[in-house]
Amino acid sequence: MPVFDALAELLAPTRCAGCDLPGELLCPVCRERLALIDVYRACPRCGAPYGRLVCTECWDRDFAFEEARAVGVLDGELARVIVLHKDAGERRLGAVIGVLIGDVAGRCWPGWA
């Protein structure tokens, strides 16, 4: 760990984006509570949860794309992670978000990785 990072950690310890407890960017408890969408139940066209058979979100809409996937519902811990990354400038959460996106992409498009 570089000296600057160690000093920054000493002065302002890393806190969980979900519960604000010191330690990790996203603690295991908050990671477990993320409102993630099951890709096998989601709409294959728009990514809405529970839209695999009949999607009420996109059935009467036209999109400029063929299919989309969503990582989760923007609520609770996931919403806080996104807001802290986007609005508060917590760029370290980009790695957490990237892992979530990569997991969904890997399940939806197996050859993608």
C-alpha positions in Angstrom: 0.0 0.0 0.0 1.6 3.3 -1.0 2.3 5.8 1.8 -0.4 8.2 0.6 -3.1 5.5 0.6 -2.0 4.4 4.1 -2.2 8.0 5.3 -5.6 8.5 3.7 -6.9 5.3 5.2 -5.6 6.4 8.6 -7.3 9.8 8.4 -10.5 8.7 6.7 -11.0 5.0 6.9 -12.8 3.2 4.1 -16.5 2.8 4.9 -19.2 0.5 3.5 -21.3 2.2 0.8 -24.4 0.4 2.1 -24.2 0.7 5.9 -21.4 3.2 6.5 -19.5 0.9 8.8 -15.7 1.1 8.6 -13.8 -1.6 6.8 -14.7 -2.4 3.2 -16.2 -0.5 0.2 -19.2 -2.9 0.4 -19.4 -5.3 3.3 -20.6 -8.9 2.9 -23.9 -8.1 4.6 -24.7 -5.2 2.3 -23.5 -7.1 -0.8 -25.9 -9.9 0.1 -28.8 -7.4 0.5 -28.3 -5.8 -3.0 -31.5 -5.8 -5.0 -30.1 -7.7 -7.9 -32.3 -8.9 -10.8 -32.4 -12.6 -11.6 -31.4 -12.7 -15.3 -33.3 -15.9 -15.8 -36.6 -14.2 -14.8 -35.9 -10.8 -16.3 -37.3 -9.6 -19.6 -34.8 -10.5 -22.3 -35.7 -7.3 -24.2 -35.5 -4.6 -21.6 -34.1 -6.3 -18.6 -37.0 -5.5 -16.2 -37.4 -7.9 -13.3 -40.0 -10.7 -13.7 -40.7 -10.0 -17.4 -39.5 -13.2 -18.9 -42.9 -14.3 -20.1 -44.9 -11.1 -20.4 -43.2 -7.8 -19.7 -45.4 -4.9 -18.8 -42.5 -2.4 -19.1 -41.7 -2.8 -22.8 -44.5 -4.7 -24.5 -45.9 -1.6 -26.3 -42.6 0.3 -26.7 -40.0 0.5 -29.5 -36.3 0.7 -28.6 -33.2 1.5 -30.6 -31.7 -1.7 -29.4 -32.5 -5.4 -29.5 -31.9 -6.5 -26.0 -30.8 -5.1 -22.6 -29.9 -6.4 -19.2 -30.2 -4.7 -15.8 -28.0 -5.5 -12.8 -30.5 -4.6 -10.2 -33.3 -2.5 -8.9 -32.2 1.0 -8.0 -33.1 0.7 -4.4 -31.5 0.4 -1.0 -27.8 -0.5 -1.0 -27.5 -0.6 -4.7 -28.9 2.9 -5.1 -26.4 4.1 -2.4 -23.5 2.5 -4.3 -24.5 4.1 -7.5 -25.1 7.6 -6.0 -21.8 7.5 -4.1 -20.0 6.6 -7.2 -21.7 9.0 -9.5 -22.5 12.0 -7.4 -20.1 11.9 -4.5 -17.1 10.9 -6.7 -16.3 7.6 -4.9 -14.4 6.2 -7.9 -13.3 3.1 -6.0 -16.9 1.8 -6.2 -16.4 1.5 -9.9 -14.6 -1.8 -9.3 -17.6 -3.1 -7.3 -20.1 -2.0 -10.0 -17.9 -3.5 -12.7 -17.9 -6.9 -11.0 -21.7 -6.8 -10.8 -22.0 -5.8 -14.5 -19.5 -8.5 -15.5 -21.4 -11.2 -13.6 -24.7 -10.3 -15.3 -23.0 -10.1 -18.8 -21.2 -13.4 -18.2 -24.5 -15.2 -17.3 -26.5 -13.6 -20.2 -23.8 -13.9 -22.9 -21.5 -16.8 -21.9 -18.9 -16.1 -24.6 -18.6 -12.4 -23.6 -15.9 -12.8 -21.0 
